[in-house]
């Protein structure tokens, strides 16, 4: 069973995806810092920490999807 090649994106679409990827990566780093700061503070809200971690996982999934779109499949 042959896989159909992905539709090639134009330069504008690629640029937009790369910008979105950069924004998501920055938000992921910011969340990481916020989680660490909140977890280290005495009397921190564990529910808030869990919400931030869940958001961080969601961002990671989005980052992977975009990265997969930008990285062409190489058939060996």
N, CA, C, O and CB atoms as a CASP TS submission, in Angstrom:
PFRMAT TS
TARGET T0000
AUTHOR 0000-0000-0000
METHOD Language model
MODEL 1
PARENT N/A
ATOM      1  N   UNK     1       0.855  -1.180   0.000  1.00  0.00           N
ATOM      2  CA  UNK     1       0.000   0.000   0.000  1.00  0.00           C
ATOM      3  C   UNK     1       0.895   1.236   0.000  1.00  0.00           C
ATOM      4  O   UNK     1       1.684   1.433   0.924  1.00  0.00           O
ATOM      5  CB  UNK     1      -0.969   0.002   1.231  1.00  0.00           C
ATOM      6  N   UNK     2       0.777   2.043  -1.005  1.00  0.00           N
ATOM      7  CA  UNK     2       1.608   3.242  -1.142  1.00  0.00           C
ATOM      8  C   UNK     2       0.959   4.413  -0.420  1.00  0.00           C
ATOM      9  O   UNK     2      -0.260   4.585  -0.452  1.00  0.00           O
ATOM     10  CB  UNK     2       1.833   3.587  -2.631  1.00  0.00           C
ATOM     11  N   UNK     3       1.786   5.207   0.225  1.00  0.00           N
ATOM     12  CA  UNK     3       1.299   6.420   0.885  1.00  0.00           C
ATOM     13  C   UNK     3       1.293   7.545  -0.128  1.00  0.00           C
ATOM     14  O   UNK     3       2.199   7.666  -0.952  1.00  0.00           O
ATOM     15  CB  UNK     3       2.173   6.790   2.123  1.00  0.00           C
ATOM     16  N   UNK     4       0.270   8.357  -0.055  1.00  0.00           N
ATOM     17  CA  UNK     4       0.213   9.502  -0.951  1.00  0.00           C
ATOM     18  C   UNK     4       1.089  10.604  -0.387  1.00  0.00           C
ATOM     19  O   UNK     4       1.100  10.820   0.825  1.00  0.00           O
ATOM     20  CB  UNK     4      -1.244   9.994  -1.144  1.00  0.00           C
ATOM     21  N   UNK     5       1.820  11.305  -1.236  1.00  0.00           N
ATOM     22  CA  UNK     5       2.682  12.368  -0.746  1.00  0.00           C
ATOM     23  C   UNK     5       1.859  13.515  -0.162  1.00  0.00           C
ATOM     24  O   UNK     5       0.756  13.813  -0.621  1.00  0.00           O
ATOM     25  CB  UNK     5       3.583  12.880  -1.870  1.00  0.00           C
ATOM     26  N   UNK     6       2.417  14.135   0.845  1.00  0.00           N
ATOM     27  CA  UNK     6       1.751  15.290   1.445  1.00  0.00           C
ATOM     28  C   UNK     6       1.724  16.436   0.448  1.00  0.00           C
ATOM     29  O   UNK     6       2.615  16.575  -0.391  1.00  0.00           O
ATOM     30  CB  UNK     6       2.459  15.722   2.754  1.00  0.00           C
ATOM     31  N   UNK     7       0.695  17.246   0.556  1.00  0.00           N
ATOM     32  CA  UNK     7       0.576  18.403  -0.324  1.00  0.00           C
ATOM     33  C   UNK     7       1.647  19.409   0.064  1.00  0.00           C
ATOM     34  O   UNK     7       1.770  19.781   1.231  1.00  0.00           O
ATOM     35  CB  UNK     7      -0.849  19.038  -0.241  1.00  0.00           C
ATOM     36  N   UNK     8       2.405  19.839  -0.904  1.00  0.00           N
ATOM     37  CA  UNK     8       3.473  20.800  -0.633  1.00  0.00           C
ATOM     38  C   UNK     8       2.883  22.145  -0.253  1.00  0.00           C
ATOM     39  O   UNK     8       1.915  22.602  -0.861  1.00  0.00           O
ATOM     40  CB  UNK     8       4.399  20.948  -1.851  1.00  0.00           C
ATOM     41  N   UNK     9       3.463  22.769   0.741  1.00  0.00           N
ATOM     42  CA  UNK     9       2.967  24.076   1.164  1.00  0.00           C
ATOM     43  C   UNK     9       3.811  25.165   0.500  1.00  0.00           C
ATOM     44  O   UNK     9       4.986  24.979   0.181  1.00  0.00           O
ATOM     45  CB  UNK     9       3.003  24.214   2.719  1.00  0.00           C
ATOM     46  N   UNK    10       3.163  26.289   0.313  1.00  0.00           N
ATOM     47  CA  UNK    10       3.901  27.400  -0.282  1.00  0.00           C
ATOM     48  C   UNK    10       4.721  28.106   0.798  1.00  0.00           C
ATOM     49  O   UNK    10       4.597  27.811   1.987  1.00  0.00           O
ATOM     50  CB  UNK    10       2.932  28.399  -0.976  1.00  0.00           C
ATOM     51  N   UNK    11       5.554  29.034   0.361  1.00  0.00           N
ATOM     52  CA  UNK    11       6.468  29.724   1.284  1.00  0.00           C
ATOM     53  C   UNK    11       5.715  30.485   2.384  1.00  0.00           C
ATOM     54  O   UNK    11       6.155  30.523   3.533  1.00  0.00           O
ATOM     55  CB  UNK    11       7.361  30.696   0.505  1.00  0.00           C
ATOM     56  N   UNK    12       4.586  31.083   2.021  1.00  0.00           N
ATOM     57  CA  UNK    12       3.803  31.847   3.003  1.00  0.00           C
ATOM     58  C   UNK    12       3.245  30.920   4.084  1.00  0.00           C
ATOM     59  O   UNK    12       3.295  31.253   5.269  1.00  0.00           O
ATOM     60  CB  UNK    12       2.648  32.609   2.305  1.00  0.00           C
ATOM     61  N   UNK    13       2.721  29.772   3.691  1.00  0.00           N
ATOM     62  CA  UNK    13       2.188  28.817   4.664  1.00  0.00           C
ATOM     63  C   UNK    13       3.296  28.303   5.572  1.00  0.00           C
ATOM     64  O   UNK    13       3.103  28.157   6.779  1.00  0.00           O
ATOM     65  CB  UNK    13       1.500  27.642   3.949  1.00  0.00           C
ATOM     66  N   UNK    14       4.452  28.031   4.989  1.00  0.00           N
ATOM     67  CA  UNK    14       5.580  27.561   5.790  1.00  0.00           C
ATOM     68  C   UNK    14       6.028  28.636   6.775  1.00  0.00           C
ATOM     69  O   UNK    14       6.317  28.336   7.933  1.00  0.00           O
ATOM     70  CB  UNK    14       6.751  27.152   4.882  1.00  0.00           C
ATOM     71  N   UNK    15       6.087  29.882   6.321  1.00  0.00           N
ATOM     72  CA  UNK    15       6.484  30.987   7.204  1.00  0.00           C
ATOM     73  C   UNK    15       5.504  31.126   8.372  1.00  0.00           C
ATOM     74  O   UNK    15       5.911  31.314   9.518  1.00  0.00           O
ATOM     75  CB  UNK    15       6.558  32.315   6.411  1.00  0.00           C
ATOM     76  N   UNK    16       4.199  31.030   8.061  1.00  0.00           N
ATOM     77  CA  UNK    16       3.181  31.145   9.107  1.00  0.00           C
ATOM     78  C   UNK    16       3.297  30.013  10.118  1.00  0.00           C
ATOM     79  O   UNK    16       3.163  30.232  11.322  1.00  0.00           O
ATOM     80  CB  UNK    16       1.782  31.152   8.490  1.00  0.00           C
ATOM     81  N   UNK    17       3.548  28.787   9.621  1.00  0.00           N
ATOM     82  CA  UNK    17       3.709  27.656  10.527  1.00  0.00           C
ATOM     83  C   UNK    17       4.943  27.833  11.407  1.00  0.00           C
ATOM     84  O   UNK    17       4.910  27.523  12.598  1.00  0.00           O
ATOM     85  CB  UNK    17       3.807  26.350   9.735  1.00  0.00           C
ATOM     86  N   UNK    18       6.026  28.329  10.822  1.00  0.00           N
ATOM     87  CA  UNK    18       7.251  28.540  11.608  1.00  0.00           C
ATOM     88  C   UNK    18       7.040  29.616  12.674  1.00  0.00           C
ATOM     89  O   UNK    18       7.560  29.498  13.784  1.00  0.00           O
ATOM     90  CB  UNK    18       8.423  28.935  10.684  1.00  0.00           C
ATOM     91  N   UNK    19       6.282  30.665  12.346  1.00  0.00           N
ATOM     92  CA  UNK    19       5.980  31.706  13.333  1.00  0.00           C
ATOM     93  C   UNK    19       5.117  31.143  14.457  1.00  0.00           C
ATOM     94  O   UNK    19       5.358  31.418  15.632  1.00  0.00           O
ATOM     95  CB  UNK    19       5.270  32.903  12.663  1.00  0.00           C
ATOM     96  N   UNK    20       4.110  30.353  14.091  1.00  0.00           N
ATOM     97  CA  UNK    20       3.248  29.739  15.094  1.00  0.00           C
ATOM     98  C   UNK    20       4.058  28.787  15.975  1.00  0.00           C
ATOM     99  O   UNK    20       3.873  28.746  17.191  1.00  0.00           O
ATOM    100  CB  UNK    20       2.080  28.988  14.419  1.00  0.00           C
ATOM    101  N   UNK    21       4.947  28.032  15.355  1.00  0.00           N
ATOM    102  CA  UNK    21       5.802  27.115  16.099  1.00  0.00           C
ATOM    103  C   UNK    21       6.660  27.879  17.106  1.00  0.00           C
ATOM    104  O   UNK    21       6.786  27.460  18.257  1.00  0.00           O
ATOM    105  CB  UNK    21       6.693  26.310  15.138  1.00  0.00           C
ATOM    106  N   UNK    22       7.242  28.980  16.688  1.00  0.00           N
ATOM    107  CA  UNK    22       8.071  29.790  17.586  1.00  0.00           C
ATOM    108  C   UNK    22       7.249  30.326  18.760  1.00  0.00           C
ATOM    109  O   UNK    22       7.719  30.322  19.898  1.00  0.00           O
ATOM    110  CB  UNK    22       8.712  30.958  16.814  1.00  0.00           C
ATOM    111  N   UNK    23       6.023  30.787  18.490  1.00  0.00           N
ATOM    112  CA  UNK    23       5.153  31.292  19.571  1.00  0.00           C
ATOM    113  C   UNK    23       4.818  30.177  20.563  1.00  0.00           C
ATOM    114  O   UNK    23       4.863  30.384  21.775  1.00  0.00           O
ATOM    115  CB  UNK    23       3.846  31.891  18.985  1.00  0.00           C
ATOM    116  N   UNK    24       4.483  28.998  20.043  1.00  0.00           N
ATOM    117  CA  UNK    24       4.135  27.884  20.911  1.00  0.00           C
ATOM    118  C   UNK    24       5.335  27.428  21.741  1.00  0.00           C
ATOM    119  O   UNK    24       5.188  27.103  22.919  1.00  0.00           O
ATOM    120  CB  UNK    24       3.596  26.721  20.085  1.00  0.00           C
ATOM    121  N   UNK    25       6.511  27.404  21.136  1.00  0.00           N
ATOM    122  CA  UNK    25       7.718  27.023  21.869  1.00  0.00           C
ATOM    123  C   UNK    25       8.020  28.022  22.982  1.00  0.00           C
ATOM    124  O   UNK    25       8.432  27.630  24.074  1.00  0.00           O
ATOM    125  CB  UNK    25       8.914  26.919  20.915  1.00  0.00           C
ATOM    126  N   UNK    26       7.817  29.308  22.709  1.00  0.00           N
ATOM    127  CA  UNK    26       8.044  30.328  23.733  1.00  0.00           C
ATOM    128  C   UNK    26       7.042  30.172  24.875  1.00  0.00           C
ATOM    129  O   UNK    26       7.411  30.257  26.046  1.00  0.00           O
ATOM    130  CB  UNK    26       7.943  31.742  23.121  1.00  0.00           C
ATOM    131  N   UNK    27       5.777  29.944  24.532  1.00  0.00           N
ATOM    132  CA  UNK    27       4.760  29.746  25.565  1.00  0.00           C
ATOM    133  C   UNK    27       5.087  28.504  26.395  1.00  0.00           C
ATOM    134  O   UNK    27       4.891  28.501  27.611  1.00  0.00           O
ATOM    135  CB  UNK    27       3.354  29.617  24.929  1.00  0.00           C
ATOM    136  N   UNK    28       5.580  27.455  25.748  1.00  0.00           N
ATOM    137  CA  UNK    28       5.962  26.219  26.442  1.00  0.00           C
ATOM    138  C   UNK    28       7.088  26.503  27.440  1.00  0.00           C
ATOM    139  O   UNK    28       7.043  26.037  28.578  1.00  0.00           O
ATOM    140  CB  UNK    28       6.403  25.130  25.423  1.00  0.00           C
ATOM    141  N   UNK    29       8.095  27.265  27.013  1.00  0.00           N
ATOM    142  CA  UNK    29       9.194  27.633  27.921  1.00  0.00           C
ATOM    143  C   UNK    29       8.693  28.498  29.075  1.00  0.00           C
ATOM    144  O   UNK    29       9.115  28.318  30.218  1.00  0.00           O
ATOM    145  CB  UNK    29      10.301  28.379  27.150  1.00  0.00           C
ATOM    146  N   UNK    30       7.791  29.439  28.777  1.00  0.00           N
ATOM    147  CA  UNK    30       7.229  30.306  29.821  1.00  0.00           C
ATOM    148  C   UNK    30       6.452  29.491  30.851  1.00  0.00           C
ATOM    149  O   UNK    30       6.561  29.725  32.055  1.00  0.00           O
ATOM    150  CB  UNK    30       6.314  31.375  29.198  1.00  0.00           C
ATOM    151  N   UNK    31       5.663  28.526  30.360  1.00  0.00           N
ATOM    152  CA  UNK    31       4.900  27.670  31.270  1.00  0.00           C
ATOM    153  C   UNK    31       5.842  26.846  32.144  1.00  0.00           C
ATOM    154  O   UNK    31       5.580  26.656  33.331  1.00  0.00           O
ATOM    155  CB  UNK    31       3.957  26.741  30.479  1.00  0.00           C
ATOM    156  N   UNK    32       6.918  26.365  31.570  1.00  0.00           N
ATOM    157  CA  UNK    32       7.890  25.587  32.320  1.00  0.00           C
ATOM    158  C   UNK    32       8.436  26.407  33.482  1.00  0.00           C
ATOM    159  O   UNK    32       8.532  25.921  34.608  1.00  0.00           O
ATOM    160  CB  UNK    32       9.031  25.121  31.406  1.00  0.00           C
ATOM    161  N   UNK    33       8.791  27.650  33.196  1.00  0.00           N
ATOM    162  CA  UNK    33       9.309  28.536  34.240  1.00  0.00           C
ATOM    163  C   UNK    33       8.231  28.832  35.290  1.00  0.00           C
ATOM    164  O   UNK    33       8.521  28.859  36.486  1.00  0.00           O
ATOM    165  CB  UNK    33       9.823  29.850  33.619  1.00  0.00           C
ATOM    166  N   UNK    34       7.003  29.053  34.846  1.00  0.00           N
ATOM    167  CA  UNK    34       5.910  29.350  35.779  1.00  0.00           C
ATOM    168  C   UNK    34       5.616  28.149  36.673  1.00  0.00           C
ATOM    169  O   UNK    34       5.376  28.306  37.870  1.00  0.00           O
ATOM    170  CB  UNK    34       4.640  29.760  35.009  1.00  0.00           C
ATOM    171  N   UNK    35       5.634  26.957  36.096  1.00  0.00           N
ATOM    172  CA  UNK    35       5.380  25.741  36.874  1.00  0.00           C
ATOM    173  C   UNK    35       6.469  25.567  37.927  1.00  0.00           C
ATOM    174  O   UNK    35       6.187  25.259  39.086  1.00  0.00           O
ATOM    175  CB  UNK    35       5.314  24.496  35.950  1.00  0.00           C
ATOM    176  N   UNK    36       7.703  25.766  37.511  1.00  0.00           N
ATOM    177  CA  UNK    36       8.822  25.608  38.452  1.00  0.00           C
ATOM    178  C   UNK    36       8.720  26.630  39.585  1.00  0.00           C
ATOM    179  O   UNK    36       8.911  26.283  40.751  1.00  0.00           O
ATOM    180  CB  UNK    36      10.177  25.762  37.717  1.00  0.00           C
ATOM    181  N   UNK    37       8.423  27.869  39.254  1.00  0.00           N
ATOM    182  CA  UNK    37       8.314  28.914  40.280  1.00  0.00           C
ATOM    183  C   UNK    37       7.153  28.637  41.224  1.00  0.00           C
ATOM    184  O   UNK    37       7.280  28.805  42.437  1.00  0.00           O
ATOM    185  CB  UNK    37       8.139  30.292  39.627  1.00  0.00           C
ATOM    186  N   UNK    38       6.025  28.213  40.668  1.00  0.00           N
ATOM    187  CA  UNK    38       4.848  27.953  41.489  1.00  0.00           C
ATOM    188  C   UNK    38       5.068  26.739  42.381  1.00  0.00           C
ATOM    189  O   UNK    38       4.682  26.742  43.550  1.00  0.00           O
ATOM    190  CB  UNK    38       3.614  27.744  40.607  1.00  0.00           C
ATOM    191  N   UNK    39       5.686  25.710  41.832  1.00  0.00           N
ATOM    192  CA  UNK    39       5.931  24.493  42.607  1.00  0.00           C
ATOM    193  C   UNK    39       6.923  24.740  43.737  1.00  0.00           C
ATOM    194  O   UNK    39       6.836  24.102  44.787  1.00  0.00           O
ATOM    195  CB  UNK    39       6.446  23.382  41.699  1.00  0.00           C
ATOM    196  N   UNK    40       7.870  25.664  43.530  1.00  0.00           N
ATOM    197  CA  UNK    40       8.881  25.961  44.547  1.00  0.00           C
ATOM    198  C   UNK    40       8.376  26.905  45.634  1.00  0.00           C
ATOM    199  O   UNK    40       8.991  27.014  46.694  1.00  0.00           O
ATOM    200  CB  UNK    40      10.101  26.559  43.893  1.00  0.00           C
ATOM    201  N   UNK    41       7.265  27.587  45.380  1.00  0.00           N
ATOM    202  CA  UNK    41       6.777  28.546  46.370  1.00  0.00           C
ATOM    203  C   UNK    41       5.984  27.820  47.461  1.00  0.00           C
ATOM    204  O   UNK    41       5.216  26.902  47.174  1.00  0.00           O
ATOM    205  CB  UNK    41       5.901  29.630  45.694  1.00  0.00           C
ATOM    206  N   UNK    42       6.177  28.238  48.701  1.00  0.00           N
ATOM    207  CA  UNK    42       5.446  27.595  49.802  1.00  0.00           C
ATOM    208  C   UNK    42       3.947  27.874  49.687  1.00  0.00           C
ATOM    209  O   UNK    42       3.535  28.982  49.343  1.00  0.00           O
ATOM    210  CB  UNK    42       5.978  28.089  51.171  1.00  0.00           C
ATOM    211  N   UNK    43       3.151  26.865  49.977  1.00  0.00           N
ATOM    212  CA  UNK    43       1.706  27.020  49.919  1.00  0.00           C
ATOM    213  C   UNK    43       1.178  27.159  48.513  1.00  0.00           C
ATOM    214  O   UNK    43       0.138  27.781  48.296  1.00  0.00           O
ATOM    215  CB  UNK    43       1.294  28.198  50.715  1.00  0.00           C
ATOM    216  N   UNK    44       1.889  26.581  47.543  1.00  0.00           N
ATOM    217  CA  UNK    44       1.453  26.712  46.151  1.00  0.00           C
ATOM    218  C   UNK    44       0.166  25.927  45.911  1.00  0.00           C
ATOM    219  O   UNK    44      -0.118  24.944  46.596  1.00  0.00           O
ATOM    220  CB  UNK    44       2.555  26.228  45.193  1.00  0.00           C
ATOM    221  N   UNK    45      -0.585  26.372  44.949  1.00  0.00           N
ATOM    222  CA  UNK    45      -1.860  25.764  44.584  1.00  0.00           C
ATOM    223  C   UNK    45      -1.590  24.575  43.663  1.00  0.00           C
ATOM    224  O   UNK    45      -1.252  24.757  42.494  1.00  0.00           O
ATOM    225  CB  UNK    45      -2.803  26.802  43.897  1.00  0.00           C
ATOM    226  N   UNK    46      -1.739  23.371  44.186  1.00  0.00           N
ATOM    227  CA  UNK    46      -1.444  22.166  43.418  1.00  0.00           C
ATOM    228  C   UNK    46      -2.373  22.005  42.217  1.00  0.00           C
ATOM    229  O   UNK    46      -1.967  21.477  41.181  1.00  0.00           O
ATOM    230  CB  UNK    46      -1.545  20.948  44.310  1.00  0.00           C
ATOM    231  N   UNK    47      -3.590  22.450  42.352  1.00  0.00           N
ATOM    232  CA  UNK    47      -4.531  22.363  41.223  1.00  0.00           C
ATOM    233  C   UNK    47      -4.065  23.271  40.095  1.00  0.00           C
ATOM    234  O   UNK    47      -4.130  22.893  38.925  1.00  0.00           O
ATOM    235  CB  UNK    47      -5.972  22.749  41.665  1.00  0.00           C
ATOM    236  N   UNK    48      -3.597  24.456  40.437  1.00  0.00           N
ATOM    237  CA  UNK    48      -3.084  25.378  39.421  1.00  0.00           C
ATOM    238  C   UNK    48      -1.857  24.792  38.734  1.00  0.00           C
ATOM    239  O   UNK    48      -1.708  24.913  37.518  1.00  0.00           O
ATOM    240  CB  UNK    48      -2.739  26.739  40.050  1.00  0.00           C
ATOM    241  N   UNK    49      -0.975  24.155  39.511  1.00  0.00           N
ATOM    242  CA  UNK    49       0.213  23.524  38.932  1.00  0.00           C
ATOM    243  C   UNK    49      -0.214  22.438  37.952  1.00  0.00           C
ATOM    244  O   UNK    49       0.346  22.335  36.860  1.00  0.00           O
ATOM    245  CB  UNK    49       1.123  22.929  40.042  1.00  0.00           C
ATOM    246  N   UNK    50      -1.191  21.636  38.328  1.00  0.00           N
ATOM    247  CA  UNK    50      -1.667  20.569  37.434  1.00  0.00           C
ATOM    248  C   UNK    50      -2.280  21.141  36.159  1.00  0.00           C
ATOM    249  O   UNK    50      -2.089  20.585  35.077  1.00  0.00           O
ATOM    250  CB  UNK    50      -2.697  19.689  38.156  1.00  0.00           C
ATOM    251  N   UNK    51      -3.010  22.240  36.277  1.00  0.00           N
ATOM    252  CA  UNK    51      -3.589  22.882  35.083  1.00  0.00           C
ATOM    253  C   UNK    51      -2.499  23.382  34.137  1.00  0.00           C
ATOM    254  O   UNK    51      -2.594  23.220  32.920  1.00  0.00           O
ATOM    255  CB  UNK    51      -4.501  24.055  35.493  1.00  0.00           C
ATOM    256  N   UNK    52      -1.463  23.991  34.715  1.00  0.00           N
ATOM    257  CA  UNK    52      -0.354  24.484  33.899  1.00  0.00           C
ATOM    258  C   UNK    52       0.372  23.325  33.215  1.00  0.00           C
ATOM    259  O   UNK    52       0.757  23.432  32.051  1.00  0.00           O
ATOM    260  CB  UNK    52       0.630  25.293  34.762  1.00  0.00           C
ATOM    261  N   UNK    53       0.556  22.224  33.933  1.00  0.00           N
ATOM    262  CA  UNK    53       1.207  21.053  33.337  1.00  0.00           C
ATOM    263  C   UNK    53       0.370  20.478  32.197  1.00  0.00           C
ATOM    264  O   UNK    53       0.907  20.059  31.171  1.00  0.00           O
ATOM    265  CB  UNK    53       1.452  19.975  34.403  1.00  0.00           C
ATOM    266  N   UNK    54      -0.934  20.461  32.384  1.00  0.00           N
ATOM    267  CA  UNK    54      -1.820  19.965  31.324  1.00  0.00           C
ATOM    268  C   UNK    54      -1.739  20.866  30.093  1.00  0.00           C
ATOM    269  O   UNK    54      -1.701  20.375  28.964  1.00  0.00           O
ATOM    270  CB  UNK    54      -3.279  19.882  31.828  1.00  0.00           C
ATOM    271  N   UNK    55      -1.713  22.159  30.305  1.00  0.00           N
ATOM    272  CA  UNK    55      -1.571  23.111  29.196  1.00  0.00           C
ATOM    273  C   UNK    55      -0.224  22.909  28.494  1.00  0.00           C
ATOM    274  O   UNK    55      -0.139  22.973  27.267  1.00  0.00           O
ATOM    275  CB  UNK    55      -1.698  24.574  29.709  1.00  0.00           C
ATOM    276  N   UNK    56       0.803  22.671  29.267  1.00  0.00           N
ATOM    277  CA  UNK    56       2.134  22.455  28.699  1.00  0.00           C
ATOM    278  C   UNK    56       2.147  21.201  27.817  1.00  0.00           C
ATOM    279  O   UNK    56       2.752  21.209  26.745  1.00  0.00           O
ATOM    280  CB  UNK    56       3.189  22.332  29.824  1.00  0.00           C
ATOM    281  N   UNK    57       1.488  20.131  28.255  1.00  0.00           N
ATOM    282  CA  UNK    57       1.397  18.916  27.445  1.00  0.00           C
ATOM    283  C   UNK    57       0.630  19.169  26.148  1.00  0.00           C
ATOM    284  O   UNK    57       0.998  18.663  25.088  1.00  0.00           O
ATOM    285  CB  UNK    57       0.722  17.796  28.244  1.00  0.00           C
ATOM    286  N   UNK    58      -0.427  19.949  26.246  1.00  0.00           N
ATOM    287  CA  UNK    58      -1.204  20.295  25.046  1.00  0.00           C
ATOM    288  C   UNK    58      -0.334  21.075  24.056  1.00  0.00           C
ATOM    289  O   UNK    58      -0.374  20.822  22.852  1.00  0.00           O
ATOM    290  CB  UNK    58      -2.462  21.127  25.428  1.00  0.00           C
ATOM    291  N   UNK    59       0.439  22.010  24.567  1.00  0.00           N
ATOM    292  CA  UNK    59       1.353  22.776  23.715  1.00  0.00           C
ATOM    293  C   UNK    59       2.384  21.864  23.062  1.00  0.00           C
ATOM    294  O   UNK    59       2.693  22.012  21.880  1.00  0.00           O
ATOM    295  CB  UNK    59       2.060  23.868  24.530  1.00  0.00           C
ATOM    296  N   UNK    60       2.914  20.921  23.835  1.00  0.00           N
ATOM    297  CA  UNK    60       3.898  19.984  23.280  1.00  0.00           C
ATOM    298  C   UNK    60       3.306  19.210  22.099  1.00  0.00           C
ATOM    299  O   UNK    60       3.974  19.008  21.084  1.00  0.00           O
ATOM    300  CB  UNK    60       4.383  19.002  24.371  1.00  0.00           C
ATOM    301  N   UNK    61       2.049  18.779  22.239  1.00  0.00           N
ATOM    302  CA  UNK    61       1.390  18.062  21.145  1.00  0.00           C
ATOM    303  C   UNK    61       1.230  18.952  19.916  1.00  0.00           C
ATOM    304  O   UNK    61       1.454  18.503  18.792  1.00  0.00           O
ATOM    305  CB  UNK    61       0.022  17.543  21.598  1.00  0.00           C
ATOM    306  N   UNK    62       0.845  20.206  20.122  1.00  0.00           N
ATOM    307  CA  UNK    62       0.710  21.145  19.013  1.00  0.00           C
ATOM    308  C   UNK    62       2.059  21.380  18.331  1.00  0.00           C
ATOM    309  O   UNK    62       2.139  21.428  17.104  1.00  0.00           O
ATOM    310  CB  UNK    62       0.126  22.478  19.508  1.00  0.00           C
ATOM    311  N   UNK    63       3.108  21.524  19.126  1.00  0.00           N
ATOM    312  CA  UNK    63       4.455  21.738  18.595  1.00  0.00           C
ATOM    313  C   UNK    63       4.872  20.551  17.740  1.00  0.00           C
ATOM    314  O   UNK    63       5.427  20.730  16.656  1.00  0.00           O
ATOM    315  CB  UNK    63       5.470  21.959  19.740  1.00  0.00           C
ATOM    316  N   UNK    64       4.609  19.354  18.215  1.00  0.00           N
ATOM    317  CA  UNK    64       4.969  18.149  17.448  1.00  0.00           C
ATOM    318  C   UNK    64       4.208  18.071  16.130  1.00  0.00           C
ATOM    319  O   UNK    64       4.777  17.707  15.101  1.00  0.00           O
ATOM    320  CB  UNK    64       4.694  16.891  18.275  1.00  0.00           C
ATOM    321  N   UNK    65       2.923  18.412  16.164  1.00  0.00           N
ATOM    322  CA  UNK    65       2.124  18.378  14.925  1.00  0.00           C
ATOM    323  C   UNK    65       2.684  19.349  13.889  1.00  0.00           C
ATOM    324  O   UNK    65       2.835  19.000  12.718  1.00  0.00           O
ATOM    325  CB  UNK    65       0.647  18.720  15.222  1.00  0.00           C
ATOM    326  N   UNK    66       2.986  20.559  14.323  1.00  0.00           N
ATOM    327  CA  UNK    66       3.523  21.563  13.394  1.00  0.00           C
ATOM    328  C   UNK    66       4.905  21.144  12.906  1.00  0.00           C
ATOM    329  O   UNK    66       5.223  21.285  11.725  1.00  0.00           O
ATOM    330  CB  UNK    66       3.592  22.955  14.070  1.00  0.00           C
ATOM    331  N   UNK    67       5.718  20.632  13.816  1.00  0.00           N
ATOM    332  CA  UNK    67       7.055  20.184  13.427  1.00  0.00           C
ATOM    333  C   UNK    67       6.962  19.061  12.392  1.00  0.00           C
ATOM    334  O   UNK    67       7.755  19.017  11.451  1.00  0.00           O
ATOM    335  CB  UNK    67       7.849  19.708  14.665  1.00  0.00           C
ATOM    336  N   UNK    68       6.006  18.165  12.561  1.00  0.00           N
ATOM    337  CA  UNK    68       5.801  17.082  11.589  1.00  0.00           C
ATOM    338  C   UNK    68       5.395  17.637  10.226  1.00  0.00           C
ATOM    339  O   UNK    68       5.796  17.102   9.193  1.00  0.00           O
ATOM    340  CB  UNK    68       4.729  16.099  12.096  1.00  0.00           C
ATOM    341  N   UNK    69       4.605  18.702  10.221  1.00  0.00           N
ATOM    342  CA  UNK    69       4.189  19.323   8.963  1.00  0.00           C
ATOM    343  C   UNK    69       5.368  19.967   8.265  1.00  0.00           C
ATOM    344  O   UNK    69       5.445  19.963   7.036  1.00  0.00           O
ATOM    345  CB  UNK    69       3.096  20.361   9.209  1.00  0.00           C
ATOM    346  N   UNK    70       6.287  20.521   9.038  1.00  0.00           N
ATOM    347  CA  UNK    70       7.428  21.234   8.457  1.00  0.00           C
ATOM    348  C   UNK    70       8.558  20.293   8.054  1.00  0.00           C
ATOM    349  O   UNK    70       9.377  20.634   7.201  1.00  0.00           O
ATOM    350  CB  UNK    70       7.950  22.263   9.441  1.00  0.00           C
ATOM    351  N   UNK    71       8.604  19.122   8.659  1.00  0.00           N
ATOM    352  CA  UNK    71       9.666  18.168   8.370  1.00  0.00           C
ATOM    353  C   UNK    71       9.156  17.145   7.351  1.00  0.00           C
ATOM    354  O   UNK    71       8.233  16.387   7.649  1.00  0.00           O
ATOM    355  CB  UNK    71      10.152  17.463   9.673  1.00  0.00           C
ATOM    356  N   UNK    72       9.738  17.117   6.171  1.00  0.00           N
ATOM    357  CA  UNK    72       9.260  16.173   5.165  1.00  0.00           C
ATOM    358  C   UNK    72       9.593  14.737   5.534  1.00  0.00           C
ATOM    359  O   UNK    72      10.630  14.460   6.138  1.00  0.00           O
ATOM    360  CB  UNK    72       9.853  16.505   3.809  1.00  0.00           C
ATOM    361  N   UNK    73       8.702  13.832   5.164  1.00  0.00           N
ATOM    362  CA  UNK    73       8.957  12.406   5.378  1.00  0.00           C
ATOM    363  C   UNK    73      10.033  11.964   4.394  1.00  0.00           C
ATOM    364  O   UNK    73       9.973  12.265   3.203  1.00  0.00           O
ATOM    365  CB  UNK    73       7.647  11.555   5.203  1.00  0.00           C
ATOM    366  N   UNK    74      11.001  11.254   4.913  1.00  0.00           N
ATOM    367  CA  UNK    74      12.075  10.746   4.068  1.00  0.00           C
ATOM    368  C   UNK    74      11.916   9.224   3.998  1.00  0.00           C
ATOM    369  O   UNK    74      11.973   8.536   5.018  1.00  0.00           O
ATOM    370  CB  UNK    74      13.501  11.159   4.626  1.00  0.00           C
ATOM    371  N   UNK    75      11.718   8.722   2.807  1.00  0.00           N
ATOM    372  CA  UNK    75      11.570   7.296   2.625  1.00  0.00           C
ATOM    373  C   UNK    75      12.939   6.707   2.335  1.00  0.00           C
ATOM    374  O   UNK    75      13.570   7.044   1.334  1.00  0.00           O
ATOM    375  CB  UNK    75      10.568   6.974   1.490  1.00  0.00           C
ATOM    376  N   UNK    76      13.393   5.828   3.214  1.00  0.00           N
ATOM    377  CA  UNK    76      14.733   5.258   3.052  1.00  0.00           C
ATOM    378  C   UNK    76      14.709   4.063   2.120  1.00  0.00           C
ATOM    379  O   UNK    76      15.750   3.457   1.867  1.00  0.00           O
ATOM    380  CB  UNK    76      15.310   4.851   4.403  1.00  0.00           C
TER
END
